[in-house]
Amino acid sequence: MAVPDVARDALDTLDIVGPQAYVDRGYPHEEWARLRRECPVYRYDRGDECTPFWAITKHADIVQVSRKPQVLHNAPRLAVFPEGQPPAEPIARHLLNMDPPDHADYRKLVSQYFTPRAIRRMEQEIERINRDRLDAVSGDGEEQEFDFVENVSAPIPLAVLADLLGVPREDWKLMFRWTNQIVGSGDPEYQAEGSSARETADGARRALFEYFSEMAKERRARPREDMVSVLVRARVDGAPIPPFELLSYYFLLVVAGNETTRNAMSGGLLALIENPEQRRKLCVEPELVEPAVEEILRWTTPVIQFCRTATEEVEVRGQRIPAGDHLCLFYPSANRDEEVFDAPFAFRVDRRPNPHLAFGIGEHFCLGANLARLELRVLFRQLSERLVDIDLTGDPERLRSSFLGGVKHLPIRCRLKPA
């Protein structure tokens, strides 16, 4: 698609990957909206800032790209990380950076444990975890002040995940620290003292690998009914999963299963605080919990972007993409696409239909989507039943990342009815 030089020149000042901008202003929706209007397949090249890529910002184009795994590969570039070049060798090999045919072989190893039927068996325990967390912050029904992230949205998915993996309660804080350091390695709050962002992330990843290496060794000798044991016993092409891929699988389950759900919970509550009429609507119409969760996912879209690499020349919206070039899929932009969503910048708990791409689409559709949806439904249903009033006591603090969008601190004052 031909774009006049003057339009390209004007777009050259847009910043859609600088992590500090995400801290200061949140998602760059204004910039994405402009790209959707003027140049939805945009060549983003800022010199040494990061390796150039094609920014894909329209819903239909992201769907198109995601459904061509044979020619648009997830490897070798998982995402755009502007601070420093990616390592020469992959730091992990898991579902997110696997391509056909390996991706399907590895995905099916645990897919049966994430079906709707399998997830329903966890509902009672998830209900209990949520109830206990809300009880812990509710006091005796009097007004309380606390950080929602530290006290509610971080512990809940961590507890669910630890139970799934068989991680003992005394080690939950380790999982919390390692995941923060991996996804927030460029954030001053999580960066290890005296270490670079890369060194912080690598150190946390190595620690997580070592932890699960020991756990896998123990489960080989004494298997249990947990995901660590399932993967230790799994076979690919008749052979056990190689050590690097096995540890990478645990790495993915811990990080993806924890961070994204946490951030959807935090961002969802923030949306309800900022839209009190929608919060009141949800509280008086509990049957709206399901569409409300889908709207929270559309609104927050915790995974900001993933990349694809063209293995041969392809065309997207009339634009020729040469073999070897990278495409970056901006999911929050797709979830505000004016051609797909009515009033996309309005938060509506009763929005239907809601074809959001918060979990991706195609063969890389999020493996844990059913579990994440269940966790969100349980939390926001219990909140809608118990919440009397709520407001912010300070500004939300956002994660310094252009890969995962998250609120790392959400100071609130609220009153919850006793259970």
Secondary structure per residue as TSV (DSSP state, phi and psi in degrees):
chain	resnum	aa	ss	phi	psi
A	1	M	-	360.0	122.7
A	2	A	-	-76.6	131.6
A	3	V	-	-122.7	128.9
A	4	P	-	-55.8	145.1
A	5	D	H	-56.4	-37.1
A	6	V	H	-63.0	-36.3
A	7	A	H	-67.7	-42.4
A	8	R	H	-62.5	-43.5
A	9	D	H	-59.5	-41.8
A	10	A	H	-66.7	-33.7
A	11	L	H	-76.4	-17.0
A	12	D	T	-64.2	-13.7
A	13	T	T	-92.1	-8.0
A	14	L	-	-68.6	139.9
A	15	D	-	-117.6	112.4
A	16	I	S	-119.5	4.2
A	17	V	S	-131.8	-3.7
A	18	G	-	-70.1	116.0
A	19	P	H	-62.2	-31.0
A	20	Q	H	-66.4	-31.2
A	21	A	H	-63.0	-33.5
A	22	Y	H	-69.3	-30.9
A	23	V	H	-70.5	-45.8
A	24	D	H	-74.7	-37.7
A	25	R	H	-127.4	-3.0
A	26	G	S	78.4	-160.4
A	27	Y	S	-63.1	140.4
A	28	P	-	-80.4	62.5
A	29	H	H	-63.7	-32.8
A	30	E	H	-63.2	-44.0
A	31	E	H	-66.8	-43.5
A	32	W	H	-63.3	-40.8
A	33	A	H	-61.4	-38.4
A	34	R	H	-67.0	-41.1
A	35	L	H	-63.9	-39.9
A	36	R	H	-60.3	-37.1
A	37	R	H	-75.6	-46.0
A	38	E	H	-101.0	-34.8
A	39	C	-	-158.9	75.9
A	40	P	S	-66.0	-17.8
A	41	V	E	-119.2	93.5
A	42	Y	E	-115.0	129.7
A	43	R	E	-78.4	109.2
A	44	Y	E	-98.9	110.9
A	45	D	-	-138.5	111.2
A	46	R	-	-120.2	37.3
A	47	G	G	68.2	-123.2
A	48	D	G	-80.3	-3.1
A	49	E	G	-60.0	-43.9
A	50	C	S	-168.7	164.3
A	51	T	-	-60.2	132.8
A	52	P	-	-57.1	154.7
A	53	F	E	-155.3	166.0
A	54	W	E	-96.6	119.1
A	55	A	E	-82.0	118.4
A	56	I	E	-105.7	116.2
A	57	T	-	-119.1	-9.2
A	58	K	-	-95.3	144.2
A	59	H	H	-54.9	-51.4
A	60	A	H	-62.9	-36.6
A	61	D	H	-71.4	-38.4
A	62	I	H	-65.2	-38.8
A	63	V	H	-61.7	-46.1
A	64	Q	H	-59.5	-48.7
A	65	V	H	-64.1	-41.6
A	66	S	H	-67.4	-20.1
A	67	R	T	-97.4	18.3
A	68	K	-	-125.8	56.5
A	69	P	T	-65.6	-20.2
A	70	Q	T	-71.3	-29.8
A	71	V	T	-116.1	-13.7
A	72	L	E	-120.9	100.0
A	73	H	E	-91.6	148.9
A	74	N	S	-72.4	-35.2
A	75	A	-	-88.8	150.7
A	76	P	S	-94.3	-9.3
A	77	R	-	-102.3	106.4
A	78	L	-	-70.0	-43.8
A	79	A	S	-159.1	176.3
A	80	V	-	-91.3	117.8
A	81	F	-	-120.9	102.0
A	82	P	-	-71.7	-20.8
A	83	E	S	-93.2	93.5
A	84	G	S	88.7	152.3
A	85	Q	-	-79.8	150.3
A	86	P	-	-65.9	155.3
A	87	P	-	-62.8	154.4
A	88	A	S	-64.5	-36.5
A	89	E	S	-108.1	144.7
A	90	P	-	-62.8	139.7
A	91	I	S	-82.5	-14.5
A	92	A	-	-158.0	158.8
A	93	R	-	-134.1	103.4
A	94	H	S	-139.9	-170.3
A	95	L	G	-57.8	-34.2
A	96	L	G	-68.8	-28.3
A	97	N	G	-118.1	25.1
A	98	M	-	-102.2	148.6
A	99	D	-	-122.5	169.8
A	100	P	T	-58.2	144.1
A	101	P	T	-91.2	-7.1
A	102	D	H	-60.9	-37.5
A	103	H	H	-56.2	-49.5
A	104	A	H	-63.7	-40.2
A	105	D	H	-61.6	-41.2
A	106	Y	H	-79.3	-34.5
A	107	R	H	-63.8	-41.1
A	108	K	T	-70.8	-11.7
A	109	L	T	-61.3	-33.7
A	110	V	T	-126.8	2.0
A	111	S	G	-58.6	-32.6
A	112	Q	G	-65.8	-21.4
A	113	Y	G	-83.8	-5.0
A	114	F	G	-120.0	15.1
A	115	T	S	-72.7	160.3
A	116	P	H	-54.1	-40.5
A	117	R	H	-64.8	-44.3
A	118	A	H	-65.1	-39.9
A	119	I	H	-67.3	-34.4
A	120	R	H	-59.5	-29.0
A	121	R	T	-67.6	-17.2
A	122	M	T	-93.6	-6.1
A	123	E	H	-61.6	-42.4
A	124	Q	H	-62.0	-41.5
A	125	E	H	-67.4	-40.0
A	126	I	H	-65.3	-37.7
A	127	E	H	-58.4	-44.9
A	128	R	H	-64.4	-44.8
A	129	I	H	-59.1	-45.4
A	130	N	H	-65.0	-43.9
A	131	R	H	-61.9	-42.7
A	132	D	H	-63.1	-40.5
A	133	R	H	-65.8	-45.3
A	134	L	H	-67.9	-35.7
A	135	D	H	-60.8	-38.9
A	136	A	H	-65.4	-27.0
A	137	V	H	-105.2	-3.0
A	138	S	H	-87.0	-17.7
A	139	G	T	61.7	-134.6
A	140	D	T	-105.5	31.2
A	141	G	S	88.0	4.4
A	142	E	S	-87.1	165.6
A	143	E	-	-63.7	134.6
A	144	Q	E	-129.4	150.5
A	145	E	E	-119.7	132.2
A	146	F	E	-165.9	168.8
A	147	D	E	-88.1	114.4
A	148	F	H	-61.8	-35.6
A	149	V	I	-66.0	-52.5
A	150	E	I	-66.2	-33.2
A	151	N	I	-99.6	-19.8
A	152	V	I	-130.6	-64.8
A	153	S	I	-71.8	-24.5
A	154	A	T	-81.6	-47.6
A	155	P	H	-66.1	-32.4
A	156	I	H	-65.6	-58.2
A	157	P	H	-64.5	-28.4
A	158	L	H	-65.8	-41.5
A	159	A	H	-65.8	-41.7
A	160	V	H	-62.7	-45.9
A	161	L	H	-65.3	-44.0
A	162	A	H	-61.4	-38.4
A	163	D	H	-64.9	-40.8
A	164	L	H	-63.8	-40.1
A	165	L	H	-87.2	-18.9
A	166	G	T	85.9	23.9
A	167	V	-	-79.6	126.1
A	168	P	-	-65.9	151.3
A	169	R	G	-55.7	-36.2
A	170	E	G	-66.4	-13.5
A	171	D	G	-103.6	3.0
A	172	W	H	-61.1	-37.3
A	173	K	H	-65.4	-31.4
A	174	L	H	-63.5	-46.2
A	175	M	H	-59.7	-42.2
A	176	F	H	-62.0	-46.2
A	177	R	H	-66.3	-44.0
A	178	W	H	-65.6	-41.4
A	179	T	H	-67.0	-39.2
A	180	N	H	-59.9	-42.3
A	181	Q	H	-72.4	-27.6
A	182	I	H	-76.4	-51.1
A	183	V	H	-84.4	-22.4
A	184	G	T	-115.3	33.2
A	185	S	T	-62.3	-24.8
A	186	G	T	-91.0	1.8
A	187	D	S	-92.0	127.3
A	188	P	T	-54.5	-30.4
A	189	E	T	-67.2	-30.9
A	190	Y	T	-107.3	-15.1
A	191	Q	S	-67.9	130.8
A	192	A	-	-65.1	140.1
A	193	E	T	-60.6	131.1
A	194	G	T	77.0	7.6
A	195	S	-	-119.1	152.0
A	196	S	-	-78.6	172.5
A	197	A	H	-59.7	-44.6
A	198	R	H	-61.3	-44.4
A	199	E	H	-65.6	-37.4
A	200	T	H	-62.8	-49.7
A	201	A	H	-63.6	-42.6
A	202	D	H	-64.9	-39.4
A	203	G	H	-64.3	-42.9
A	204	A	H	-66.7	-39.9
A	205	R	H	-64.0	-43.2
A	206	R	H	-63.0	-40.3
A	207	A	H	-63.8	-41.3
A	208	L	H	-66.1	-41.5
A	209	F	H	-60.2	-44.9
A	210	E	H	-63.7	-40.9
A	211	Y	H	-61.0	-49.3
A	212	F	H	-76.5	-20.3
A	213	S	H	-64.4	-44.1
A	214	E	H	-67.9	-40.1
A	215	M	H	-65.4	-40.7
A	216	A	H	-64.7	-39.1
A	217	K	H	-60.8	-42.6
A	218	E	H	-67.4	-37.8
A	219	R	H	-72.2	-27.6
A	220	R	H	-61.8	-39.8
A	221	A	H	-78.8	-38.6
A	222	R	S	-135.8	79.0
A	223	P	-	-65.0	150.6
A	224	R	-	-128.0	-176.0
A	225	E	S	-92.4	67.0
A	226	D	S	-141.6	169.9
A	227	M	H	-69.0	-29.7
A	228	V	H	-62.3	-44.3
A	229	S	H	-66.5	-40.2
A	230	V	H	-58.0	-46.8
A	231	L	H	-74.8	-31.3
A	232	V	H	-61.8	-36.4
A	233	R	H	-89.3	-7.7
A	234	A	-	-69.3	157.1
A	235	R	E	-129.2	140.8
A	236	V	E	-123.2	120.9
A	237	D	T	55.3	35.6
A	238	G	T	82.0	-0.6
A	239	A	E	-120.2	155.0
A	240	P	E	-60.4	154.9
A	241	I	-	-62.0	129.9
A	242	P	-	-57.7	150.0
A	243	P	H	-53.1	-44.7
A	244	F	H	-63.7	-44.5
A	245	E	H	-68.0	-36.1
A	246	L	H	-64.2	-49.2
A	247	L	H	-66.6	-33.8
A	248	S	H	-64.3	-34.8
A	249	Y	H	-63.7	-45.7
A	250	Y	H	-62.6	-41.8
A	251	F	H	-56.3	-46.7
A	252	L	H	-64.8	-45.1
A	253	L	H	-61.3	-40.8
A	254	V	H	-67.6	-50.5
A	255	V	H	-72.5	-51.6
A	256	A	H	-68.7	-36.8
A	257	G	H	-74.8	-15.4
A	258	N	H	-102.6	-57.7
A	259	E	H	-65.6	-45.7
A	260	T	H	-67.4	-43.0
A	261	T	H	-66.3	-41.9
A	262	R	H	-55.0	-46.3
A	263	N	H	-72.6	-31.1
A	264	A	H	-67.6	-38.8
A	265	M	H	-63.7	-47.8
A	266	S	H	-64.7	-48.4
A	267	G	H	-65.7	-32.8
A	268	G	H	-67.0	-43.3
A	269	L	H	-65.4	-40.3
A	270	L	H	-59.4	-41.7
A	271	A	H	-62.1	-39.0
A	272	L	H	-70.1	-34.0
A	273	I	H	-67.3	-41.9
A	274	E	H	-77.2	-13.8
A	275	N	-	-126.9	71.7
A	276	P	H	-60.0	-30.1
A	277	E	H	-67.7	-33.5
A	278	Q	H	-72.5	-35.9
A	279	R	H	-63.3	-45.7
A	280	R	H	-63.3	-37.5
A	281	K	H	-61.5	-43.4
A	282	L	H	-66.2	-38.3
A	283	C	H	-68.2	-30.9
A	284	V	H	-95.6	-11.8
A	285	E	-	-127.7	75.9
A	286	P	G	-58.9	-21.1
A	287	E	G	-67.3	-9.2
A	288	L	G	-85.3	2.7
A	289	V	H	-58.8	-43.6
A	290	E	H	-62.5	-54.0
A	291	P	H	-63.8	-30.4
A	292	A	H	-63.3	-41.0
A	293	V	H	-63.3	-42.0
A	294	E	H	-64.2	-36.6
A	295	E	H	-69.9	-36.8
A	296	I	H	-62.1	-41.6
A	297	L	H	-64.0	-44.0
A	298	R	H	-62.1	-44.4
A	299	W	H	-68.5	-41.1
A	300	T	H	-89.9	-39.2
A	301	T	-	36.9	73.1
A	302	P	S	-58.8	-35.9
A	303	V	B	-86.5	113.5
A	304	I	-	-75.9	-44.6
A	305	Q	E	-158.2	150.2
A	306	F	E	-132.1	159.1
A	307	C	E	-108.6	158.4
A	308	R	E	-129.9	149.5
A	309	T	E	-118.4	128.1
A	310	A	E	-74.8	124.0
A	311	T	S	-88.8	-12.7
A	312	E	S	-151.3	169.3
A	313	E	-	-64.2	132.7
A	314	V	E	-131.7	167.6
A	315	E	E	-125.9	131.0
A	316	V	E	-128.2	118.5
A	317	R	T	51.7	40.3
A	318	G	T	83.3	-5.9
A	319	Q	E	-93.0	127.1
A	320	R	E	-76.9	126.7
A	321	I	E	-110.6	110.6
A	322	P	-	-65.9	154.1
A	323	A	T	-57.6	137.6
A	324	G	T	94.4	-17.1
A	325	D	-	-76.7	155.4
A	326	H	E	-104.0	142.6
A	327	L	E	-116.6	133.9
A	328	C	E	-110.9	121.4
A	329	L	E	-96.1	113.4
A	330	F	E	-96.0	97.1
A	331	Y	H	-65.6	-39.5
A	332	P	H	-62.6	-30.6
A	333	S	H	-67.7	-44.8
A	334	A	H	-58.9	-34.7
A	335	N	T	-80.9	3.4
A	336	R	T	-121.6	15.5
A	337	D	-	-66.4	121.0
A	338	E	T	-65.0	-22.8
A	339	E	T	-79.8	-11.3
A	340	V	T	-113.1	-38.7
A	341	F	S	-114.5	131.1
A	342	D	S	-72.2	130.1
A	343	A	S	46.9	63.3
A	344	P	T	-63.7	-20.7
A	345	F	T	-96.3	15.0
A	346	A	S	-105.5	133.2
A	347	F	-	-90.5	116.4
A	348	R	-	-129.7	116.5
A	349	V	T	-72.0	-13.7
A	350	D	T	-108.0	22.5
A	351	R	-	-65.2	124.3
A	352	R	-	-149.1	135.8
A	353	P	S	-73.5	170.8
A	354	N	-	-144.6	75.8
A	355	P	-	-81.5	54.1
A	356	H	-	-70.4	163.7
A	357	L	-	-116.3	30.2
A	358	A	T	-61.3	-27.8
A	359	F	T	-101.0	10.7
A	360	G	-	78.9	-166.4
A	361	I	-	-160.3	158.1
A	362	G	G	86.4	-158.9
A	363	E	G	-68.1	-20.1
A	364	H	G	-94.8	15.3
A	365	F	S	-53.1	136.4
A	366	C	-	-51.8	123.9
A	367	L	T	-61.7	-36.2
A	368	G	T	-94.8	18.9
A	369	A	H	-58.8	-42.3
A	370	N	H	-64.1	-40.0
A	371	L	H	-67.6	-43.9
A	372	A	H	-60.8	-43.6
A	373	R	H	-61.8	-42.1
A	374	L	H	-63.5	-45.6
A	375	E	H	-59.3	-42.4
A	376	L	H	-67.7	-41.7
A	377	R	H	-61.8	-44.2
A	378	V	H	-63.9	-47.3
A	379	L	H	-60.9	-50.8
A	380	F	H	-75.0	-22.7
A	381	R	H	-69.6	-45.7
A	382	Q	H	-65.1	-38.7
A	383	L	H	-63.5	-43.4
A	384	S	H	-62.9	-29.5
A	385	E	H	-80.1	-28.2
A	386	R	H	-110.6	-16.8
A	387	L	E	-75.3	126.7
A	388	V	E	-98.9	-52.1
A	389	D	E	-155.3	160.9
A	390	I	E	-160.6	144.6
A	391	D	E	-157.7	167.3
A	392	L	E	-81.3	146.2
A	393	T	S	-109.9	1.3
A	394	G	S	-171.2	175.9
A	395	D	-	-75.2	137.9
A	396	P	-	-61.6	143.4
A	397	E	E	-106.9	125.3
A	398	R	E	-98.5	150.0
A	399	L	-	-66.9	138.3
A	400	R	S	-82.8	84.8
A	401	S	-	-160.8	141.5
A	402	S	S	-107.9	14.8
A	403	F	S	-107.0	-50.5
A	404	L	B	-115.8	127.7
A	405	G	-	-94.2	124.3
A	406	G	-	-153.3	154.3
A	407	V	E	-100.3	113.3
A	408	K	E	-88.7	-19.8
A	409	H	E	-141.4	132.7
A	410	L	-	-136.4	88.2
A	411	P	E	-75.9	123.4
A	412	I	E	-133.0	160.0
A	413	R	E	-120.5	126.0
A	414	C	E	-150.2	164.4
A	415	R	E	-127.1	123.7
A	416	L	E	-116.2	138.5
A	417	K	-	-66.4	145.8
A	418	P	-	-61.3	151.9
A	419	A	-	-62.2	360.0
